[in-house]
Amino acid sequence: MWKFLISINKKLVWAIPLMMVAGYCFGTNVAPTTVKALKQWIVPFTFLMVYPMMVTLNVRHLLEGIKNVKLQLLAQVINFCLIPFLAYGLGLYFFPDNSYMALGLLLAALLPTSGMTISWTGFAKGNMGAAINMTVIGLTLGSLATPFYVQNLMGAKVDMNVILVIKQIVYIVFIPMVLGTLTRTMIVKQVGMPEFKKTWAPRFPSLSTIGVLGIVFVAIALKAGQLSQNPAILWKIFQPLLIIYALNYGLSTLLGRMLFKRGDAIALVYGTVMRNLSIALAISINAFGDRGADAALVIAVAYIVQVQSAAWYVKLTDTLFGPPQEGKA
């Protein structure tokens, strides 16, 4: 079973679009009352999505993040001073009549870094330590900042309860982070770190993938009726996403080449381009009522762009930054 789940985690490029198609078919061929009943699965899928990711995340790296101040600081400047405002502007331009789709674009931009940051940095032979630091720092800062960004940028356009959003972030991020840290500590204590890294660490992300696919299925099923009536909306969603990711890759690549060695530059790219779409998806559905499904649709489509672009970028890293030196990141 574990091999099957791990194989799915490695094939998200195909798994997520297939789950979107399955959600669409379900949503257009099943009674509306049955489709709405899917909402009861949102909380279980959310926990299954976030908790396993936290088990493999070593929060002790948060303190180590200050070791490379220049790299970490630049990553967070891009993540919180540039990309959210780019997403906000594009959201207003592309979705002038649907503030909740604009909200989805903003939520995707506000939660940087995920397990993908670490994985793709590793595939590209970048600086894994720096990527882990960025993941912990970005996730923590993004979770704290999201309610305030949304309130100030979108508060007049969407029906938002700041306290509810904060509670959802506590439930979705910080409680799983505490439970994940405790689980990690217990397992390491029992089997040792080498065995944890060899046997247990690869398993948890595969469990998280089940949650991701479940949430994507629910998000698309809930919006299937709207998609069937207006399929062109998918292309309208793709356009701002392609712009954001293209500009993000371009800027981070340029700064990485100018300011850092190969390993750090690759970590900068994946530490700023990869967004924590899982948490953004969960917040959009859990904290914004029925209209949150509009935001969730945008975030679900972002999965396709993010995973596919990350895979392509790995193939370009040697061309952009040169081949890895023996014994160095």
C-alpha positions as CSV (number, residue, x, y, z in Angstrom):
1,M,0.0,0.0,0.0
2,W,2.8,2.4,0.9
3,K,4.5,1.9,-2.4
4,F,1.3,2.7,-4.2
5,L,0.7,5.9,-2.2
6,I,4.3,7.0,-2.6
7,S,4.0,6.5,-6.4
8,I,0.9,8.7,-6.5
9,N,2.8,11.4,-4.6
10,K,5.5,11.3,-7.3
11,K,2.9,11.6,-10.1
12,L,0.9,14.6,-9.0
13,V,1.3,16.1,-12.5
14,W,-1.2,13.4,-13.6
15,A,-3.1,12.7,-10.3
16,I,-4.4,16.2,-9.7
17,P,-5.9,16.7,-13.2
18,L,-7.4,13.2,-13.1
19,M,-9.0,14.0,-9.7
20,M,-10.3,17.3,-11.1
21,V,-12.0,15.4,-14.0
22,A,-13.4,12.9,-11.5
23,G,-14.8,15.7,-9.3
24,Y,-16.3,17.3,-12.4
25,C,-18.0,14.1,-13.5
26,F,-19.3,13.5,-10.0
27,G,-20.6,17.0,-9.6
28,T,-22.5,17.0,-12.9
29,N,-24.0,13.5,-12.7
30,V,-25.0,13.3,-9.0
31,A,-27.9,14.9,-7.3
32,P,-27.1,18.4,-5.9
33,T,-27.9,17.4,-2.4
34,T,-25.4,14.6,-2.6
35,V,-22.8,17.0,-3.9
36,K,-23.4,19.5,-1.1
37,A,-23.0,16.6,1.4
38,L,-19.3,16.3,0.3
39,K,-18.6,19.4,2.5
40,Q,-18.6,17.1,5.6
41,W,-15.4,15.6,4.2
42,I,-13.6,18.9,4.1
43,V,-12.3,18.8,7.7
44,P,-11.1,15.2,7.6
45,F,-9.4,15.8,4.3
46,T,-7.8,19.0,5.6
47,F,-6.4,17.3,8.6
48,L,-5.1,14.4,6.5
49,M,-3.5,16.9,4.2
50,V,-1.7,19.0,6.8
51,Y,-0.8,16.8,9.7
52,P,1.4,14.3,7.8
53,M,3.3,17.3,6.3
54,M,4.0,18.6,9.7
55,V,5.5,15.3,10.9
56,T,8.3,15.5,8.3
57,L,8.9,19.2,9.0
58,N,11.6,19.9,11.6
59,V,10.6,23.1,13.3
60,R,14.0,23.3,14.9
61,H,15.2,24.6,11.5
62,L,13.3,27.8,12.3
63,L,16.1,28.9,14.6
64,E,18.7,27.9,12.1
65,G,17.1,30.1,9.4
66,I,19.0,33.1,10.6
67,K,22.3,31.6,9.6
68,N,21.9,32.7,6.0
69,V,20.2,36.1,6.6
70,K,20.6,37.5,3.1
71,L,19.1,34.5,1.4
72,Q,16.2,34.1,3.9
73,L,15.4,37.8,4.0
74,L,15.3,38.1,0.2
75,A,13.0,35.1,0.0
76,Q,10.6,36.6,2.5
77,V,10.7,40.0,0.7
78,I,9.7,38.3,-2.5
79,N,7.1,36.2,-0.7
80,F,5.4,38.9,1.2
81,C,6.2,42.3,-0.4
82,L,6.0,41.4,-4.1
83,I,4.0,38.3,-5.0
84,P,0.9,39.0,-2.9
85,F,0.4,42.4,-4.4
86,L,1.0,41.1,-7.9
87,A,-1.7,38.5,-7.2
88,Y,-4.0,41.1,-5.8
89,G,-3.6,43.3,-8.8
90,L,-4.1,40.5,-11.3
91,G,-7.1,39.3,-9.3
92,L,-8.8,42.7,-9.6
93,Y,-8.0,42.8,-13.4
94,F,-9.1,39.3,-14.3
95,F,-12.0,38.8,-11.9
96,P,-13.6,42.3,-11.6
97,D,-17.0,40.6,-11.1
98,N,-16.0,37.8,-8.8
99,S,-14.1,38.9,-5.7
100,Y,-13.9,35.4,-4.4
101,M,-11.9,34.2,-7.4
102,A,-9.6,37.2,-6.8
103,L,-9.4,36.0,-3.2
104,G,-8.3,32.5,-4.3
105,L,-5.5,34.1,-6.3
106,L,-4.5,36.1,-3.2
107,L,-4.6,33.2,-0.8
108,A,-2.4,31.1,-3.1
109,A,0.1,33.9,-3.1
110,L,0.1,34.5,0.6
111,L,1.1,31.1,1.8
112,P,4.6,30.4,0.5
113,T,6.6,27.2,0.6
114,S,5.4,23.6,1.2
115,G,6.8,20.1,1.1
116,M,7.2,20.7,-2.6
117,T,9.8,23.4,-1.9
118,I,12.0,20.8,-0.2
119,S,11.3,18.0,-2.6
120,W,12.0,20.0,-5.8
121,T,15.1,21.7,-4.3
122,G,16.4,18.2,-3.7
123,F,15.6,17.0,-7.2
124,A,17.5,20.0,-8.6
125,K,20.4,19.4,-6.2
126,G,20.0,22.7,-4.5
127,N,20.7,23.7,-0.9
128,M,18.3,21.5,1.1
129,G,19.0,23.1,4.5
130,A,18.1,26.5,3.1
131,A,15.0,25.1,1.6
132,I,13.9,23.6,4.9
133,N,14.5,26.9,6.7
134,M,12.5,28.8,4.1
135,T,9.6,26.3,4.4
136,V,9.4,26.6,8.2
137,I,9.8,30.4,8.2
138,G,7.5,31.0,5.2
139,L,4.8,28.8,6.6
140,T,4.9,30.5,10.0
141,L,5.0,34.0,8.6
142,G,2.4,33.3,6.0
143,S,0.0,31.8,8.5
144,L,0.3,34.8,10.8
145,A,0.1,37.4,8.0
146,T,-2.7,36.0,5.9
147,P,-5.7,37.3,7.9
148,F,-4.3,40.8,7.9
149,Y,-3.5,40.8,4.2
150,V,-6.9,39.5,3.3
151,Q,-8.7,41.9,5.6
152,N,-6.8,45.0,4.3
153,L,-6.8,44.0,0.7
154,M,-10.1,42.2,0.2
155,G,-12.1,42.9,3.4
156,A,-14.4,45.4,1.6
157,K,-15.0,43.0,-1.3
158,V,-15.6,39.6,0.4
159,D,-17.7,38.5,3.4
160,M,-14.9,37.9,5.9
161,N,-14.8,37.1,9.6
162,V,-11.2,37.8,10.7
163,I,-11.7,35.8,13.9
164,L,-13.0,32.8,11.9
165,V,-10.0,33.0,9.5
166,I,-7.6,33.1,12.4
167,K,-9.3,30.1,14.0
168,Q,-9.1,28.2,10.8
169,I,-5.4,28.9,10.5
170,V,-4.9,27.7,14.1
171,Y,-6.9,24.5,13.4
172,I,-5.3,23.9,10.0
173,V,-1.7,25.0,10.6
174,F,-0.6,25.4,14.3
175,I,-2.5,22.5,15.9
176,P,-1.3,20.0,13.2
177,M,2.2,21.5,13.6
178,V,2.2,20.8,17.3
179,L,0.7,17.3,16.9
180,G,3.1,16.6,14.0
181,T,6.1,17.7,16.1
182,L,5.0,15.4,18.9
183,T,4.5,12.5,16.5
184,R,7.9,13.0,15.0
185,T,9.6,13.2,18.4
186,M,7.9,9.9,19.5
187,I,8.8,8.0,16.4
188,V,12.4,9.2,16.4
189,K,12.7,8.3,20.1
190,Q,11.4,4.8,19.3
191,V,13.2,3.9,16.1
192,G,16.0,6.5,15.8
193,M,16.6,9.2,13.2
194,P,18.2,7.0,10.5
195,E,15.2,4.6,10.5
196,F,12.7,7.6,10.6
197,K,14.3,9.1,7.5
198,K,14.5,5.8,5.7
199,T,11.1,4.3,6.5
200,W,8.7,6.8,8.0
201,A,9.6,10.1,6.4
202,P,8.6,9.0,2.9
203,R,5.3,7.6,4.1
204,F,3.8,10.8,5.6
205,P,3.8,12.9,2.4
206,S,1.9,10.2,0.6
207,L,-0.8,10.4,3.3
208,S,-0.9,14.1,2.8
209,T,-1.4,13.5,-1.0
210,I,-4.6,11.7,-0.2
211,G,-5.9,14.8,1.6
212,V,-4.8,17.0,-1.3
213,L,-6.6,14.9,-3.9
214,G,-9.7,14.6,-1.7
215,I,-9.9,18.4,-1.3
216,V,-9.3,19.0,-5.0
217,F,-12.1,16.5,-5.8
218,V,-14.5,18.2,-3.4
219,A,-13.6,21.7,-4.6
220,I,-14.2,20.8,-8.3
221,A,-17.4,18.8,-7.5
222,L,-18.9,21.8,-5.7
223,K,-18.2,24.0,-8.7
224,A,-19.0,21.5,-11.4
225,G,-22.4,23.0,-12.2
226,Q,-20.8,26.4,-12.8
227,L,-18.0,24.9,-14.9
228,S,-20.5,23.0,-17.1
229,Q,-22.3,26.2,-17.8
230,N,-19.2,28.3,-18.4
231,P,-16.1,26.0,-19.2
232,A,-14.2,29.1,-20.5
233,I,-13.8,30.1,-16.9
234,L,-10.9,27.6,-16.7
235,W,-8.9,29.5,-19.3
236,K,-9.7,32.8,-17.5
237,I,-8.2,31.3,-14.3
238,F,-5.2,29.9,-16.0
239,Q,-4.1,33.3,-17.4
240,P,-3.3,35.2,-14.1
241,L,-1.8,32.0,-12.7
242,L,0.6,31.6,-15.7
243,I,1.6,35.3,-15.4
244,I,2.3,35.0,-11.6
245,Y,4.4,31.9,-11.9
246,A,6.3,33.1,-15.0
247,L,7.2,36.4,-13.3
248,N,8.0,34.7,-10.1
249,Y,10.3,32.2,-11.8
250,G,11.9,34.9,-13.8
251,L,12.6,37.3,-10.9
252,S,13.9,34.6,-8.5
253,T,16.1,33.1,-11.2
254,L,17.6,36.5,-12.1
255,L,18.3,37.4,-8.4
256,G,19.6,33.9,-7.7
257,R,22.1,34.1,-10.5
258,M,23.2,37.6,-9.5
259,L,23.5,37.1,-5.8
260,F,24.0,33.5,-4.8
261,K,25.9,30.3,-5.6
262,R,24.1,27.5,-7.4
263,G,22.6,25.6,-4.4
264,D,21.3,28.8,-2.7
265,A,19.9,30.2,-5.9
266,I,17.9,27.0,-6.5
267,A,16.6,27.1,-2.9
268,L,15.6,30.8,-3.5
269,V,13.6,29.8,-6.6
270,Y,11.7,27.0,-5.1
271,G,11.3,28.8,-1.8
272,T,9.5,31.7,-3.5
273,V,7.7,30.0,-6.4
274,M,6.2,27.0,-4.6
275,R,3.0,28.0,-2.7
276,N,1.3,26.1,0.1
277,L,-1.8,25.5,-2.0
278,S,-3.0,22.7,0.4
279,I,-3.5,25.1,3.3
280,A,-4.8,27.9,1.0
281,L,-7.4,25.4,-0.4
282,A,-8.4,24.4,3.1
283,I,-8.8,28.0,4.3
284,S,-10.8,29.0,1.2
285,I,-13.4,26.3,1.7
286,N,-13.5,26.3,5.5
287,A,-13.5,30.0,6.2
288,F,-15.6,31.7,3.5
289,G,-18.8,29.7,3.3
290,D,-20.4,28.7,0.0
291,R,-18.6,31.4,-2.0
292,G,-15.2,30.0,-0.8
293,A,-15.7,27.3,-3.5
294,D,-14.9,30.0,-6.1
295,A,-11.6,30.7,-4.4
296,A,-11.0,27.0,-4.1
297,L,-11.5,26.5,-7.8
298,V,-8.7,29.0,-8.6
299,I,-6.3,27.3,-6.1
300,A,-7.1,23.8,-7.4
301,V,-6.2,25.0,-10.9
302,A,-3.0,26.5,-9.5
303,Y,-1.9,22.9,-8.5
304,I,-1.6,22.0,-12.2
305,V,0.5,25.1,-13.0
306,Q,2.7,24.7,-9.9
307,V,3.5,21.0,-10.2
308,Q,4.1,21.0,-13.9
309,S,6.2,24.1,-13.9
310,A,8.3,22.8,-11.0
311,A,9.0,19.6,-13.0
312,W,10.1,21.5,-16.1
313,Y,12.3,23.9,-14.1
314,V,14.3,21.0,-12.6
315,K,15.4,20.2,-16.2
316,L,16.6,23.7,-16.7
317,T,18.6,24.2,-13.5
318,D,21.9,23.0,-15.0
319,T,21.5,25.3,-17.9
320,L,20.5,28.3,-15.7
321,F,23.0,27.8,-12.8
322,G,25.6,25.3,-14.1
323,P,26.0,21.7,-13.1
324,P,26.4,20.9,-9.4
325,Q,29.9,20.7,-8.1
326,E,31.0,17.4,-6.5
327,G,30.4,17.5,-2.8
328,K,28.6,20.8,-2.9
329,A,24.9,21.8,-3.0
